Amino acid sequence: MEAVQNREMWPLDGRERRAVLGALASGSYRITRGDSPARAERKIETAWQSAETRLIAEIVALQAERQRIVHEAATANASKKSSGWW
């Protein structure tokens, strides 16, 4: 998560990486022609925001799965204790 906020490329998937690099290329082309790179800047920012949203969703899903597994293990452990020979 911190890597995306620091605008590092390694946590991006292929689609997000292509979007960022494409926007960088089009923005630099616009600058060399003397035009405004505002549209390319918006595209880059949108790509980073979508990457951050994707990572947040993945983290939430992993935390929910971890909680489910812990709950199942606790339930199984409690049922083992309650089914003793006493």
N, C-alpha and C positions, 0 to 999 in steps of 0.2 A: 504494500500500500504506500509506504513511504517512498519507494522508488518511483512510482507513478507521480506522486506529488512533486518529486524532484525532477520530473521529466526525463527519466532514464528509459531507454528503449527496451531493455531486456524483458520486462514483464508483459509487454504487449504481444497479442497474438498476431497472426499474419495479416488479417484484415485491418486491424488498428495500425499496424506498422506501415502498411501500404498507404493508408489514409494520411498519416502524419508525413511520410516522405513525399507523397504526391502534393500535399498542400505546401510543403517547404519548397519543392521544385517550382510550383506555379507561382508562389510568392516571390521567389528569387527572380524568376523570369519577368514578373511584373515590375520589380524594382529596377532591373536592368533596362527595361523599356521606358522607365520614368513614370509608371502608373502606380496607383495606390495598392498596397498588398492587403487591404482590409478584409477582403473576402477570404483570402488564404489564411489570414490570422484567425478568422472565425472558424474555418474548417479545422485548423489545428486545435483550437481550444475545444471544439466539439468532440474531436477524436480523443483528446485526453480525458474529457469528462465521461465519455462512454467507457473508456478503459477503467476509470475509477469506479464507475457504477457497476461494471462487470465484476471487478475484484471484490467490491463490497458484497455483492450478491453471493459470490462464491464463498467468502468468509462466513457469511450468515448461514449458508447451507451446510458448510462443514461443522460449524458450531452446533447447529440443530442435530445433525447426524451424531456428533460426539455425545450430546446430551441424551439422545435416544439410546445409544449403546450403553452409556453409564447407567441409565435407568433400567434397562433390561438386565444388566449384570447385577444390579442391586436387588431386583425382583427375584432373580434366580437364586441369589445368595440367601435371601430371606426365606424363600420356599425350601431350600435345603436345610436351613436351621430349624424350621418349624416341622419338618417331616422326620425328625429324629425318632429313635426307637422308644422314647419315653412315652 
